[in-house]
Amino acid sequence: MKLYNFFRSSTSHRLRIALNLKGITYEYVLVDLRTDQHHGSDYKELNPQGLVPALVSGNDVLTQSPAIIEWLEERYPTPALLPSDPEERARVRALAAIIGCDVHPINNRRILDALRHDFAADEAAVNRWCATWISAGFDAFEELLARDPQHGEFCFGHTPTLADVYLAPQIESARRFKVDLARWPRLQKIDEACGRLEAFQKAAPSVQPDAG
Ligand SMILES: N[C@@H](CCC(=O)N[C@@H](CS)C(=O)NCC(=O)O)C(=O)O
């Protein structure tokens, strides 16, 4: 498999974690967002949306990290990243969706570029924008964990699930935007637990070949 990705992209980071948790080896193919390689025709041939990541498996080109992660779960069911009970699966997916649908998309680079260029936002305003939406998502995430008796060392129970796969990269990104994490003690503990696992350590942006 080939993973077209970028070290600092949190959707790429999600995929690296999921692949590592499933024990799948992959070739790291850099799509450098610093040089706008994702806007080039070569990459758009692969993914017309011009966003990372994309995963190539045999003749299949898979795009959109939620779809790719669900595909991985179906193709490589062990270890499972979703609980077996449908209601529990829905709870785990809801946590993941807070990040995947409601936080990440509005803090993505192209949105921040639009704020800078079309709405004259300076860096302080951009950081405030990011902090606002990250905080709103993390407040809800923290409260849902507080209410869930099955919240354990990880978001759900004592092994990582889809919720952790989405949460850890978003916490990394929150740090980059200098969001103070002290307000979310449960999230911090889960992040520490994730950080103890090799699958998460090997997926970290700082250890990727293009990190810089
Ligand atoms: N919903 C997509 C979003 C992908 C996405 O937004 N990727 C970002 C990096 S995290 C990107 O390629 N950004 C480039 C840009 O905004 O110009 C997914 O989950 O795969």
The ligand as a Gaussian input file, in Angstrom:
#p B3LYP/6-31G(d) Opt

LIG

0 1
 N      -12.304000      15.246000       4.726000
 C      -10.978000      15.053000       4.199000
 C      -10.164000      16.289000       4.493000
 C       -8.741000      16.180000       3.955000
 C       -7.992000      17.451000       4.233000
 O       -8.610000      18.514000       4.457000
 N       -6.664000      17.378000       4.228000
 C       -5.873000      18.554000       4.473000
 C       -4.682000      18.240000       5.363000
 S       -5.179000      17.754000       6.990000
 C       -5.369000      19.127000       3.186000
 O       -5.041000      18.403000       2.260000
 N       -5.320000      20.464000       3.121000
 C       -4.801000      21.160000       1.999000
 C       -5.434000      22.508000       1.848000
 O       -6.303000      22.872000       2.637000
 O       -5.007000      23.221000       0.938000
 C      -10.347000      13.801000       4.825000
 O      -10.666000      13.514000       5.977000
 O       -9.573000      13.111000       4.145000

